[in-house]
Amino acid sequence: MQVAAILITGLTLAYANGANDNFKGVATLFGSGTPDRRRALLWATGTTLIGSLCAIWLAEELLKQFSGKGIVSDALASDPGFATAVAMGAGLTVLLATRLGMPISTTHSLVGALTGTALASSTAVQWSTVTNKLMIPLLLSPFIALVGTTLLYPLFRKSRIALGLTKQSCFCAGVETIETVPQLTPELTVARIETLSASLGTAVTCRERYDGRVVGVDGAAALDTGHYLSAGLMSFARGLNDTPKIAALFLVAPYMTPLGALALCGGAIAIGGLISSRRVAETMSHRITTMNAGQGFTASLITTVTVIVASRLSLPAACRCQPPVVAGVNHACLLRFTVWLGNGNG
């Protein structure tokens, strides 16, 4: 019964993680209008699953940290009841947030469930380990995201201008492009949307896209390709960093190997993302702020680098579709705000 409880609660947490987190890796990709939601989700799911399986070689230390060993006594960390309580507490939190369309950090939920369960068991908690290896990285992450984005995005924007790439306003009805014109002011854009919507009898949206060629290569196509790759790498990094944290809970089950735990967890994360990510996808892609392809590429790139480095250093990075964390991102808002602040016209 205890083993069954561990597997059920652990798989539920992994499912909830996929539902809440999978789409975050491609939220800037979908939000910028580059692919449709289905393509973005399949890309995120596949690259996340690869990251999950690679964790056995690249993030093995995180398995040990989130098993509870070093935070509570070895006896408690090996107790199936302890693992079940941690998985249930974190899983219910993430499931509720997903149901409400709220993007939250599974890492934060796990840390809270881990320490809360330890306190409820009246067992001594190694607060120095919790503080140095979990809390401090989580607190530092938004500042790392802010500094990285603030430095890198203006550089990318100046490079684009220097290369002669201009911006256009593209008016679309669904996936069909209606017209493309030189970039308009916000006021003219709104007026044109209203005119086109009225004349066509359907809702028209506008998104920015780039125009021009660099050494014979179409600038917009090159940027879209780079955005796809950076979003895929970010999803890979998320799977790499998140999967070991959840898989660690399975290790108290008899005969469970690290590879088996990661494979189980990675599969549940993939299924959760495919089935239940729609509400969080809409929040992350459209309800925070609009982002063009260049801004989305910058967000994805910074998150990818930060989370992969965090994983190699065995730091819990709560990745969200925007930085990061050397530990955690429900910092999507912060990153997107930073990009906008640096220059929303970039």
Phi, psi and omega in degrees: 000319180294319179296318178299320180296320178298312182295317182293311182291323179294317178292326176296318178296317179296318177300314180297322178299314179297319180296322183271331190250332189305316186285344182298329180295333182242014182298320178291328179294311179291319182295330179277357177083013183290305173246173171277174187297320183297313180295318179298318182294317179296321178296316180295317183295314181296314181288328175295318180297320177298316177299321179300316183286330179284349182298335181298331180259330189254345184217037184298327183295330179295330176302319181289318183298316186270008170281346181099345181290133186094342176257319175234177180297153180299326180297316180290319180298333181269358181281122179303328179295324178295311180298321180295317180296319179297313181297320181292316180298313180290319183296315179296323178297312182291321178297317179297315179298320180296318179299325180274358181076023182260120175283117179232174183263120174296326179300313179299319180297319179293317179299317178296316180294322181296309182287324179296318178295321178297316180295321180293335180274001180059034179255145179297134179255133177280086187295333179296321178292316179301316183292309187285323186261344182238302188293312183298313176301322179294323180286327182284334189305314181297328179288324175296318178297316183296313181295315181298316181291318181299324181280321190275320186297314177301326178295316177298319182295316179296323178295319178300314181295318180297329180277357177083017177277124180256176181242148179233159172258121183249120181259127188229148170244104189069236178262358183270128178281126180271310177201156178231128182225164174305152186307130180258160173290160179305321182295314180292327178297313180298317180297320181290323177299315181297319180295313181294319180298319181292319184286327182269342182073023179213160182288131178247137178242164179233138172222154179276146171215161185264154181223140179133169181233146177235120185044045176083358182257134178297121185297319181294317180295320179296319180292320178299319178296315178297323179293317176302312183296316181293322178293320177296319178294325178293320176296320176302314181296323179294315177298322180297322185269326185276321187301315180299329181296321181277319181299333180302330181291334181284341190291346177282347178287140181301139175067010179278125179263159177304317180295319178296319179296317180294320180294316177300312183295314181298321178295318179293322177298316180298315181295318179300319179294320182291324188267321194234027185260000190301313185294316178293325178300317180294318179298311185290327187272329190230341189260359178264301175192161176278147178222136174274179185297322181294318178293319178296321178298316180298315180300313181296318183296314182294318178298315181302309182298315183296314185288322178295317177298317179300320180295318180293331179270005180062036176258138180287111180253116179272089184286141172220169186299036178174149196310170290218220191172119158285024174169054163138135173216096145255047186252023177302313181303314184298315182295314182296321178297320180296318177300314179298319182294321180298322173171097182299343180269008185294000000 
